[in-house]
Each structure stands twice: as C-alpha cells, then as structure tokens.
C-alpha cells in the first residue's frame, strides 16, 4: 500500500472527500466547446471538449466521467482535466444521462450498469478526435462504468481503440458501497438527497408514478436501488442488479492497461472491496491501494493531487507505447 500524507486542512478521509466533490473554487480550464452526443434511444449526453494550448500532440482523447449525483464540474474532474491538458491531451468531460447538464435531453437516468451509454457516446465522437484512440478515466460510479466498459469491449461494435482506463475509487462490490454510504450519517444522507432530486428532475418516460413515490419514500441508497433502479430497468431483484453489474467480476476480462486507485480511508467505498479478487487473473489491471485520500480526493503536499499525477503518468506511459508505467517510479512520485 502506498503511503499518503494529506495536505492540511484535508486531514481526514471525509474532508478529502468534501474537497474532491464540493470544493467551491473551480480549477481554471481552457475554453470549452459544448457537445451533445446522441444515444440510440433519442436521448443525448452533454459533454465539454477542451483543447490544450500550444502545438497539438499525437495523443489519445482523454474522456472523463463523474460519479453519483455529479457532473462535469466536480472539482476532481476539473483538476484532472487541467492536469491532462497541461500534458498535451485533448479532454472531454462527459455528463451521464440524467445528470444536471444532460437533463434537457434525457428521458431516463444512468445507473451503475449503463456502460453502453459510455460506448455510444464515445462512438458518436468524430474520427478527428478519436484517431489516436481514447483513454478513459472515471471517478466513483463513473469508474465502475469505465471498468464495465473495458470488460465488455468485445461485445461492442464501432468503438475507437480504447488505449487505457483509470478508475478512481470505484464501487467494485456495489452492495458493500451502498451499505457504507448508508452508514455515513452526513455524507450518506446528503448523497441520497442529491441522487433522489436528480432522478426525480428528469421527465422520464420509464419512471411511472409508483416508482416516483418509491424514490420519495426510500431512506437509503440501498433501498433506492432496490425499490426504484432495479425494477425500473428490468432487474428481478436488488441482488441480481448488483451481481450483473459488479465491476469486480469483469476485471479478469479487461485487456487494456487499467489503473485502479483506492483509498484506505474512503468513507463511501470500502477498501475491503478489493478483497477476494484473484489479481493474478487480472493481468491488465494495476491495483493501487493508498493509505489515505478519501473518496476521489488524494490531496497531498504536491501542487497536483496524487490521483492527477497517477492518471497523467499512466496515460502518458500508455500513449508512448510503454504499457503501464511503474507506479512507484519517478513518473508519479506518489510518495514525495
């Protein structure tokens, strides 16, 4: 496990999490271009495209995906976008179906298993953007979607080459993450409230009155997924919903270089989600547990968060044809 030295005042996992997800001072970015990426059912996902300053480099397009009740403007996404732009990558911040930016053209909502939405969005991008391939980074639920997509690429047609994946604090075992979230007296209640508000704000054609009422009545994320999400999308039970969409189960099928970053003090996704996984059967996945960092935070004493340095070095190494770089090496310098 990599050591972690938090930057004051973000000394605990909960404070790291609040900094990553709700910090009110946004990271500055180059001017973005709004895109709408069509889904096969008529919905569309909002995305923000950025180009780096200076001469373009022959690098893959970096696609960044937010987590539950998040958006393109989550601090951790903006900071990663800035770091990747500084390394010469073009960056696309993608908003999931039903999130606030995508709401105007959504008639349904995302969930942990809708990795086909990522596939359709990436396939809809012009070849001028994806000619060097795509590197994909996801935070929390977005990380789970990225892993599921990477594990299912053989089932999908029309995708540009997926060169690498980074998953930051993904819920590898959904029911464990739900239970941990629900045990959080402040963060758990706040996340459920934001999730409920987001789901109910979509003029959804697949959310009948009885499920809307169930959404209002649910008192935990686990109950919400069991009473609303599972029946809404045709799963016979909550247990089946979790099993079919379990990111841990697809890790052995992944064939592209994949970085998996987890924190020991994550208040929403427990580190023991990594237990029981046969890592020897997952040769393309580089698991990187860290002694701190909270949920999607990793703010240490360096100017860039540890997660940004790790993603940047990983994607640069893959783009240079080096495969997965040595995580403990100078490219990331995570222990400095």
Secondary structure, DSSP 8 states (H G I E B T S, - for coil): -B-----TT--SHHHHHHHHHH-SS-------EEEEEE-TTS-EEEEEEE--SSS--S--EEEEE--TT--TT-HHHHHHHHHHHHTT-EEEEE--TTSTTTGGG-SS---TT-HHHHHHHHHTS-HHHHTT-EEEEEETHHHHHHHHHHHTGGG--S---EEEEEEES--SSHHHHHHHHHT-TTHHHHHHHHHHHHHHHS--SS--HHHHHHHHH--SHHHHIIIIIHHHTT-SSHHHHHHHT-HHHHGGG--SEEEEEEETT-SSS-GGGGTT--GGG-TTEEEEEES--TTTT---SSSS-HHHHHHHHHHHHHHTT--S--TTSTTT-TT-
